[in-house]
Amino acid sequence: MTAIILLFTFIAAGIFAWGKTQSDRVAHLEKKYQPVDDVNQYVEDALSGIEAQKTAALNEYVIKINTARNKADSLVKDAETKRKRIMQEVSELAATLSQTTRDLEVIEEALLLKSDEVHLLEVGYYEPVYGFSESGKYKDKLDELRWQQKQMLAIKNSDIRNQSYAAYASRDLLYNGSRTEGDKLLARVLKLMLRAFNGECDSFIARVNYQNIDLMQRRIQSSYDQINKLVANWECTLNKDYLANRISELELVYEYEEQKQKEKEEQARIREQIREEEKAAREAAKAEEEANKEEAKYEELLRKAEQDAAAAGAKDKAKLNARIEELQQRIAEIEEKKRAISQAMLTKTGHVYIISNVGSFGDNIYKIGMTRRLEPMDRVKELGSASVPFPFDVHAMIRSSNAPALENALHNHFSERRLNLENQRKEFFRVTIDEIRAELEILKAKLNIDSELSLTLLAEAKEYRMSEAKRKHLEASWQSS
């Protein structure tokens, strides 16, 4: 037991000694490495300080960021407000510019339309709106339009807002605290508008012609726009239907005058035709009278020859019989001539002529006309001496039992080739002689043309060609001198 105690004591002493040794060693090591611990502590303290500074800096940065963001948001909001205000101003300026531009265009158009220089614009084609064939129908339509105008102009103070009238107001107006007085004032404004508009329209309508029909239409429209603009603040308006009525009146008056002119020209054509017929009749009567005289002369000679033959001997009888046969032949020819003259006077027999005038009208321009004179070349000579510098060349002279029908057929076939598309009395056509020949061949069978179709292709134009040659010679002489 004691031994065990001793053993345990010895072991404990050994452990104690070992523990002390280790403790000393640890103390030695702690002492040895004390600087390292100090460094570690310093590092830990430094890291702790840095972390605190980092946290503080981060917090300060977050604060600055939030402050900057709030300021930026505020600036963006202010900028957006300013942008919207600027866009609104731009929009308003654009609207003002657009309105100003329109006003300027209206003013410029009005100034242009007021200038007589606009008459120098090229004449455009006017498509007839009504196209009546008689002037009386135009007058009836004008009376109808003007009756409508009177109905639209019968405005009473109580009807100033009725939009079926020529002008109307779209607002109520108090004048001296009274709506009745306001209506009277608006009624006077409407009357002034209509007086101005009607005055200008009447002036335009009175001056309309083929050169300015489009201009006058635009002037009426411009007057309508200008007057409506002047009273826009009063909310008074000229009726669009009344504008259309006045423009229709302008077109109707123009077409009416044109139709009256055409009727005058047609009457002139008829008078010319009557004069031509009378002249042809006088020529026929004169020719018939001369034929009767000639026939009476030959009949008297025949009777004398027959008497002489009856009393003559055998030797002279043969000679007198030959004379009798000759006289009988002459009388037969005169009878045939008289029958032809009578037929020409009683029927539509005449000549259709194809003539040209290169010096006056140029190449491939032909006049296709008709005459019932016994000597058709007299008519061609008359045409050559009337207001043209050179005589006409004859390409064809076609005798027909129905000359008017042949002339009309040729005119209708070449109607779109007329040189003057407005005046049907002018019988000049831009065609070739071959085209005329081809159509005549077709019409020959249709109209039973008995005469030979002989057309001369070449236009001699002698005086024209000699004049041109002389002109060139004179020009060369001037240049050399």
C-alpha positions as CSV (number, residue, x, y, z in Angstrom):
1,M,0.0,0.0,0.0
2,T,2.8,2.3,1.0
3,A,4.7,1.3,-2.1
4,I,1.7,2.3,-4.2
5,I,1.5,5.6,-2.4
6,L,5.2,6.2,-3.0
7,L,4.8,5.2,-6.5
8,F,1.9,7.7,-7.0
9,T,3.9,10.3,-5.2
10,F,6.9,9.7,-7.4
11,I,4.7,9.9,-10.5
12,A,3.0,13.0,-9.3
13,A,6.4,14.6,-8.5
14,G,7.5,13.6,-12.0
15,I,4.4,15.0,-13.5
16,F,4.8,18.2,-11.5
17,A,8.4,18.5,-12.5
18,W,7.4,17.9,-16.2
19,G,4.6,20.3,-15.9
20,K,6.8,23.0,-14.4
21,T,9.3,22.3,-17.1
22,Q,6.6,22.7,-19.7
23,S,5.3,25.8,-17.9
24,D,8.7,27.3,-17.9
25,R,9.1,26.5,-21.5
26,V,5.7,28.0,-22.3
27,A,6.6,31.1,-20.3
28,H,9.9,31.2,-22.2
29,L,8.1,30.9,-25.4
30,E,5.5,33.5,-24.5
31,K,8.3,35.8,-23.5
32,K,10.1,34.9,-26.7
33,Y,7.1,35.5,-28.9
34,Q,5.5,38.4,-26.9
35,P,6.4,40.9,-29.8
36,V,4.5,38.7,-32.2
37,D,1.5,38.9,-30.0
38,D,1.9,42.6,-29.7
39,V,2.0,42.8,-33.5
40,N,-1.1,40.6,-33.8
41,Q,-2.8,42.8,-31.3
42,Y,-1.7,45.9,-33.3
43,V,-3.0,44.3,-36.4
44,E,-6.2,43.4,-34.8
45,D,-6.6,46.9,-33.4
46,A,-5.6,48.4,-36.8
47,L,-8.1,46.2,-38.6
48,S,-10.7,47.1,-36.2
49,G,-10.0,50.8,-36.8
50,I,-9.9,50.3,-40.5
51,E,-13.2,48.5,-40.3
52,A,-14.7,51.3,-38.3
53,Q,-13.4,53.9,-40.8
54,K,-14.7,51.8,-43.6
55,T,-18.1,51.5,-42.1
56,A,-18.1,55.3,-41.4
57,A,-16.9,56.1,-44.9
58,L,-19.4,53.7,-46.4
59,N,-22.2,55.3,-44.4
60,E,-21.0,58.7,-45.5
61,Y,-20.8,57.6,-49.1
62,V,-24.3,56.2,-48.9
63,I,-25.5,59.4,-47.5
64,K,-23.8,61.4,-50.3
65,I,-25.2,59.0,-52.9
66,N,-28.7,59.3,-51.6
67,T,-28.3,63.1,-51.4
68,A,-26.9,63.2,-55.0
69,R,-29.7,60.8,-56.2
70,N,-32.3,63.0,-54.6
71,K,-30.8,66.1,-56.1
72,A,-30.6,64.3,-59.5
73,D,-34.2,63.3,-59.2
74,S,-35.1,66.8,-58.4
75,L,-33.1,68.1,-61.4
76,V,-34.6,65.5,-63.7
77,K,-38.1,66.4,-62.5
78,D,-37.4,70.1,-63.0
79,A,-35.9,69.3,-66.5
80,E,-38.9,67.2,-67.4
81,T,-41.2,70.0,-66.3
82,K,-39.2,72.5,-68.4
83,R,-39.1,70.1,-71.4
84,K,-42.9,69.7,-71.3
85,R,-43.2,73.5,-71.0
86,I,-40.8,74.0,-73.9
87,M,-42.6,71.3,-76.0
88,Q,-45.9,73.1,-75.3
89,E,-44.4,76.4,-76.4
90,V,-42.9,74.7,-79.5
91,S,-46.3,73.2,-80.3
92,E,-48.0,76.6,-79.8
93,L,-45.3,78.3,-82.0
94,A,-45.8,75.6,-84.7
95,A,-49.5,76.1,-84.7
96,T,-49.0,79.9,-84.8
97,L,-46.4,79.4,-87.7
98,S,-48.8,77.2,-89.5
99,Q,-51.7,79.6,-89.2
100,T,-49.4,82.5,-90.1
101,T,-48.2,80.6,-93.1
102,R,-51.8,79.9,-94.2
103,D,-52.7,83.5,-93.7
104,L,-49.7,84.6,-95.7
105,E,-50.6,82.2,-98.5
106,V,-54.1,83.6,-98.6
107,I,-52.8,87.1,-98.7
108,E,-50.3,86.3,-101.4
109,E,-52.9,84.5,-103.4
110,A,-55.3,87.5,-103.0
111,L,-52.5,89.9,-104.1
112,L,-51.7,87.7,-107.1
113,L,-55.3,87.4,-108.1
114,K,-55.7,91.2,-107.8
115,S,-52.9,91.7,-110.2
116,D,-53.7,91.9,-113.9
117,E,-50.4,90.3,-114.7
118,V,-52.1,87.0,-113.9
119,H,-53.9,87.3,-117.2
120,L,-50.6,86.4,-118.8
121,L,-50.9,82.9,-117.5
122,E,-51.4,80.2,-120.1
123,V,-55.0,79.6,-121.1
124,G,-56.2,76.2,-119.8
125,Y,-58.8,74.0,-121.2
126,Y,-62.3,74.5,-119.7
127,E,-64.6,71.5,-119.5
128,P,-68.2,72.8,-119.9
129,V,-70.3,72.1,-116.8
130,Y,-73.7,72.5,-118.4
131,G,-73.1,72.0,-122.1
132,F,-76.6,73.2,-123.3
133,S,-77.1,73.3,-127.0
134,E,-79.3,76.4,-127.0
135,S,-78.7,79.8,-125.4
136,G,-82.3,79.8,-124.2
137,K,-81.6,76.9,-121.8
138,Y,-78.7,78.9,-120.3
139,K,-81.0,81.9,-119.7
140,D,-83.5,79.6,-117.9
141,K,-80.8,78.1,-115.7
142,L,-79.4,81.6,-114.9
143,D,-82.9,82.7,-113.9
144,E,-83.2,79.6,-111.6
145,L,-79.8,80.3,-110.0
146,R,-80.6,84.0,-109.3
147,W,-83.9,83.0,-107.8
148,Q,-82.1,80.7,-105.4
149,Q,-79.8,83.6,-104.6
150,K,-82.7,85.9,-103.7
151,Q,-84.1,83.2,-101.3
152,M,-80.7,82.8,-99.6
153,L,-80.3,86.6,-99.3
154,A,-83.7,87.2,-97.6
155,I,-82.1,87.2,-94.1
156,K,-84.1,88.6,-91.1
157,N,-82.8,89.5,-87.7
158,S,-84.5,86.5,-86.2
159,D,-82.8,84.2,-88.8
160,I,-79.2,85.2,-88.5
161,R,-78.2,81.8,-87.1
162,N,-80.1,79.9,-89.9
163,Q,-77.4,78.1,-91.9
164,S,-79.5,77.8,-95.0
165,Y,-79.1,81.5,-95.7
166,A,-76.2,83.1,-97.6
167,A,-74.4,84.2,-94.4
168,Y,-75.1,83.3,-90.8
169,A,-73.7,83.9,-87.2
170,S,-72.7,81.1,-84.9
171,R,-72.7,83.0,-81.5
172,D,-74.9,85.1,-79.3
173,L,-73.9,88.7,-78.8
174,L,-75.0,91.1,-76.1
175,Y,-74.9,94.8,-77.2
176,N,-75.6,97.4,-74.5
177,G,-76.8,94.4,-72.4
178,S,-79.4,93.4,-74.9
179,R,-79.4,90.2,-77.1
180,T,-81.9,91.9,-79.5
181,E,-79.5,94.8,-80.0
182,G,-76.7,92.2,-80.5
183,D,-78.7,90.4,-83.1
184,K,-79.2,93.7,-85.0
185,L,-75.5,94.3,-84.9
186,L,-74.7,90.8,-86.2
187,A,-77.3,91.2,-88.9
188,R,-75.6,94.4,-90.1
189,V,-72.2,92.6,-90.1
190,L,-73.8,89.8,-92.3
191,K,-75.2,92.4,-94.7
192,L,-71.8,94.1,-95.0
193,M,-70.2,90.7,-95.7
194,L,-72.7,89.9,-98.4
195,R,-72.5,93.3,-100.0
196,A,-68.7,93.0,-100.2
197,F,-68.8,89.4,-101.5
198,N,-71.6,90.1,-104.0
199,G,-69.9,93.2,-105.3
200,E,-66.7,91.4,-106.0
201,C,-68.5,88.4,-107.5
202,D,-70.6,90.6,-109.8
203,S,-67.3,92.3,-111.0
204,F,-65.7,89.0,-111.7
205,I,-68.7,87.6,-113.5
206,A,-69.0,90.7,-115.7
207,R,-65.4,90.3,-116.9
208,V,-65.2,86.5,-117.4
209,N,-63.9,85.2,-120.7
210,Y,-62.1,82.2,-122.1
211,Q,-58.7,83.7,-121.0
212,N,-59.6,84.1,-117.3
213,I,-62.4,81.7,-116.4
214,D,-60.1,79.7,-114.1
215,L,-58.7,83.0,-112.6
216,M,-62.2,84.3,-111.9
217,Q,-63.1,81.1,-110.1
218,R,-60.1,81.4,-107.9
219,R,-60.8,85.1,-107.2
220,I,-64.3,84.3,-106.0
221,Q,-62.9,81.6,-103.7
222,S,-60.2,84.0,-102.5
223,S,-62.9,86.7,-101.7
224,Y,-64.9,84.1,-99.8
225,D,-61.8,83.1,-97.7
226,Q,-60.7,86.7,-97.0
227,I,-64.2,87.9,-95.9
228,N,-64.6,84.9,-93.6
229,K,-61.2,85.5,-92.1
230,L,-62.0,89.2,-91.4
231,V,-65.1,88.3,-89.4
232,A,-63.8,85.1,-87.8
233,N,-63.7,86.7,-84.3
234,W,-67.4,87.5,-84.7
235,E,-68.1,83.9,-85.7
236,C,-69.9,85.1,-88.8
237,T,-69.6,82.9,-92.0
238,L,-70.5,83.1,-95.6
239,N,-72.4,79.9,-96.6
240,K,-70.4,77.4,-98.7
241,D,-73.6,76.7,-100.7
242,Y,-73.8,80.4,-101.6
243,L,-70.2,80.3,-102.7
244,A,-71.0,77.3,-104.9
245,N,-74.0,79.2,-106.3
246,R,-71.9,82.2,-107.3
247,I,-69.2,80.0,-108.9
248,S,-72.0,78.2,-110.8
249,E,-73.3,81.5,-112.0
250,L,-69.8,82.5,-113.2
251,E,-69.5,79.2,-115.2
252,L,-73.0,79.5,-116.5
253,V,-72.5,83.1,-117.7
254,Y,-69.3,82.1,-119.4
255,E,-70.9,79.2,-121.2
256,Y,-73.9,81.3,-122.1
257,E,-71.7,83.9,-123.7
258,E,-69.7,81.2,-125.5
259,Q,-73.0,79.6,-126.8
260,K,-74.3,82.9,-128.0
261,Q,-71.0,83.4,-129.9
262,K,-71.3,80.0,-131.4
263,E,-74.8,80.8,-132.5
264,K,-73.6,84.0,-134.1
265,E,-70.9,82.1,-135.9
266,E,-73.5,79.5,-137.0
267,Q,-75.8,82.2,-138.3
268,A,-72.8,83.8,-140.1
269,R,-72.1,80.3,-141.6
270,I,-75.7,80.0,-142.7
271,R,-75.7,83.5,-144.2
272,E,-72.5,82.7,-146.0
273,Q,-74.0,79.5,-147.3
274,I,-77.1,81.4,-148.4
275,R,-74.9,83.9,-150.2
276,E,-73.0,81.0,-151.8
277,E,-76.3,79.4,-152.8
278,E,-77.7,82.7,-154.2
279,K,-74.5,83.3,-156.1
280,A,-74.6,79.7,-157.5
281,A,-78.3,80.3,-158.4
282,R,-77.4,83.6,-160.1
283,E,-74.6,81.9,-162.0
284,A,-77.0,79.1,-163.0
285,A,-79.7,81.5,-164.1
286,K,-77.2,83.5,-166.1
287,A,-75.8,80.3,-167.6
288,E,-79.3,79.1,-168.4
289,E,-80.1,82.5,-170.0
290,E,-77.0,82.4,-172.1
291,A,-77.8,78.8,-173.0
292,N,-81.3,79.8,-174.1
293,K,-79.8,82.6,-176.2
294,E,-77.3,80.3,-177.7
295,E,-79.9,77.7,-178.3
296,A,-82.2,80.2,-180.0
297,K,-79.3,81.4,-182.2
298,Y,-78.5,77.8,-183.3
299,E,-82.2,77.0,-183.8
300,E,-82.5,80.0,-186.1
301,L,-79.3,78.9,-187.9
302,L,-80.8,75.4,-188.2
303,R,-84.1,76.7,-189.7
304,K,-82.2,78.8,-192.2
305,A,-79.9,75.8,-193.1
306,E,-82.9,73.6,-193.5
307,Q,-84.6,76.1,-195.8
308,D,-81.4,76.5,-197.8
309,A,-81.0,72.8,-198.0
310,A,-84.6,72.4,-199.3
311,A,-83.9,74.9,-202.0
312,A,-80.3,73.9,-202.8
313,G,-79.2,71.7,-205.6
314,A,-77.7,68.3,-205.3
315,K,-74.2,69.7,-205.3
316,D,-74.8,72.1,-202.3
317,K,-77.3,69.8,-200.5
318,A,-74.6,67.5,-199.0
319,K,-72.7,70.4,-197.6
320,L,-75.8,71.9,-196.1
321,N,-76.9,68.6,-194.6
322,A,-73.5,68.3,-192.8
323,R,-74.1,71.9,-191.5
324,I,-77.6,70.8,-190.3
325,E,-76.1,67.8,-188.5
326,E,-73.5,70.0,-186.8
327,L,-76.2,72.5,-185.7
328,Q,-78.4,69.8,-184.4
329,Q,-75.4,68.4,-182.4
330,R,-74.7,71.8,-180.9
331,I,-78.4,72.2,-180.0
332,A,-78.3,68.8,-178.3
333,E,-75.3,69.8,-176.3
334,I,-77.0,73.0,-175.2
335,E,-80.1,71.0,-174.2
336,E,-77.8,68.7,-172.1
337,K,-76.1,71.7,-170.6
338,K,-79.5,73.2,-169.7
339,R,-80.6,69.9,-168.1
340,A,-77.4,69.9,-166.0
341,I,-78.0,73.5,-164.9
342,S,-81.6,72.6,-164.0
343,Q,-80.5,69.6,-162.1
344,A,-77.8,71.6,-160.2
345,M,-80.5,74.2,-159.2
346,L,-83.0,71.5,-158.1
347,T,-80.7,69.0,-156.4
348,K,-77.6,69.0,-154.2
349,T,-75.2,68.5,-157.1
350,G,-71.9,70.4,-156.6
351,H,-68.2,70.0,-156.1
352,V,-66.1,69.0,-153.1
353,Y,-62.7,70.6,-153.3
354,I,-59.4,69.6,-151.6
355,I,-57.0,72.5,-151.5
356,S,-53.8,73.6,-149.7
357,N,-51.8,76.7,-149.1
358,V,-48.2,75.7,-148.0
359,G,-47.0,79.3,-147.8
360,S,-49.9,80.4,-145.5
361,F,-50.4,77.2,-143.4
362,G,-47.5,74.8,-143.9
363,D,-47.4,71.2,-145.1
364,N,-50.1,68.7,-144.6
365,I,-52.8,71.3,-143.9
366,Y,-55.8,70.9,-146.2
367,K,-59.1,72.7,-146.6
368,I,-62.0,70.5,-147.4
369,G,-64.9,72.5,-148.7
370,M,-67.9,72.4,-151.0
371,T,-69.3,74.7,-153.7
372,R,-72.4,74.4,-155.9
373,R,-71.2,76.9,-158.5
374,L,-71.1,75.9,-162.1
375,E,-67.5,77.1,-162.2
376,P,-66.0,75.7,-158.9
377,M,-62.6,77.2,-159.5
378,D,-64.2,80.7,-159.0
379,R,-64.7,79.7,-155.4
380,V,-61.1,78.6,-155.0
381,K,-59.9,81.9,-156.5
382,E,-62.1,83.9,-154.1
383,L,-60.6,82.0,-151.1
384,G,-57.1,82.7,-152.4
385,S,-57.7,86.4,-152.6
386,A,-59.2,86.7,-149.1
387,S,-56.7,87.5,-146.3
388,V,-54.0,85.0,-147.3
389,P,-50.7,85.9,-148.9
390,F,-50.6,83.1,-151.5
391,P,-53.2,81.4,-153.8
392,F,-54.4,77.9,-153.0
393,D,-53.3,74.8,-154.8
394,V,-56.1,72.4,-155.9
395,H,-55.5,68.7,-155.1
396,A,-59.0,67.5,-156.0
397,M,-62.3,68.8,-157.4
398,I,-64.9,66.1,-157.0
399,R,-68.3,66.4,-158.6
400,S,-71.1,64.7,-156.7
401,S,-74.9,64.5,-156.9
402,N,-74.9,65.1,-153.1
403,A,-71.9,67.3,-152.4
404,P,-73.1,68.4,-148.9
405,A,-73.2,64.7,-147.8
406,L,-69.7,64.0,-149.1
407,E,-68.3,67.2,-147.5
408,N,-70.0,66.3,-144.1
409,A,-68.7,62.7,-144.3
410,L,-65.1,63.9,-144.8
411,H,-65.4,66.5,-142.0
412,N,-66.8,64.0,-139.6
413,H,-64.1,61.4,-140.3
414,F,-61.3,64.0,-139.8
415,S,-63.1,65.9,-137.0
416,E,-60.4,65.3,-134.4
417,R,-57.8,66.5,-136.9
418,R,-59.3,69.9,-137.3
419,L,-56.8,72.8,-137.0
420,N,-59.4,74.8,-135.2
421,L,-61.3,72.5,-132.7
422,E,-63.5,75.3,-131.5
423,N,-64.9,76.8,-134.7
424,Q,-66.5,74.2,-137.0
425,R,-66.8,76.8,-139.8
426,K,-63.0,76.6,-140.3
427,E,-62.6,73.7,-142.6
428,F,-58.8,73.1,-142.3
429,F,-57.5,69.7,-141.3
430,R,-54.0,68.4,-140.4
431,V,-53.9,65.3,-142.5
432,T,-52.0,63.8,-145.4
433,I,-53.3,63.6,-149.0
434,D,-53.0,59.8,-148.8
435,E,-55.4,59.7,-145.8
436,I,-57.9,61.8,-147.7
437,R,-57.5,59.6,-150.8
438,A,-58.1,56.4,-148.7
439,E,-61.3,57.9,-147.1
440,L,-62.6,59.1,-150.5
441,E,-62.2,55.5,-151.9
442,I,-64.4,54.3,-149.0
443,L,-67.0,57.0,-149.4
444,K,-67.2,56.6,-153.2
445,A,-69.1,53.4,-152.8
446,K,-71.2,54.6,-149.9
447,L,-72.3,57.8,-151.5
448,N,-72.4,56.7,-155.1
449,I,-69.8,59.1,-156.4
450,D,-69.7,58.9,-160.1
451,S,-66.9,61.2,-160.9
452,E,-63.3,60.0,-161.2
453,L,-61.2,60.4,-158.0
454,S,-58.1,62.2,-159.3
455,L,-56.0,63.7,-156.6
456,T,-52.8,65.7,-157.2
457,L,-50.2,64.9,-154.5
458,L,-47.8,67.8,-155.1
459,A,-48.6,71.3,-154.0
460,E,-47.1,73.6,-156.6
461,A,-47.2,76.7,-154.4
462,K,-45.5,78.6,-157.2
463,E,-45.7,82.1,-155.7
464,Y,-44.6,80.9,-152.2
465,R,-41.6,79.0,-153.6
466,M,-40.5,81.9,-155.8
467,S,-40.9,84.3,-152.8
468,E,-38.7,82.0,-150.7
469,A,-36.1,81.8,-153.4
470,K,-36.1,85.6,-153.8
471,R,-35.9,86.1,-150.0
472,K,-32.8,83.9,-149.8
473,H,-31.2,85.7,-152.6
474,L,-31.9,89.1,-150.9
475,E,-30.5,87.8,-147.6
476,A,-27.3,86.6,-149.3
477,S,-27.0,90.0,-150.9
478,W,-27.3,91.8,-147.6
479,Q,-24.8,89.5,-145.9
480,S,-22.2,90.1,-148.7
481,S,-22.7,93.9,-148.7
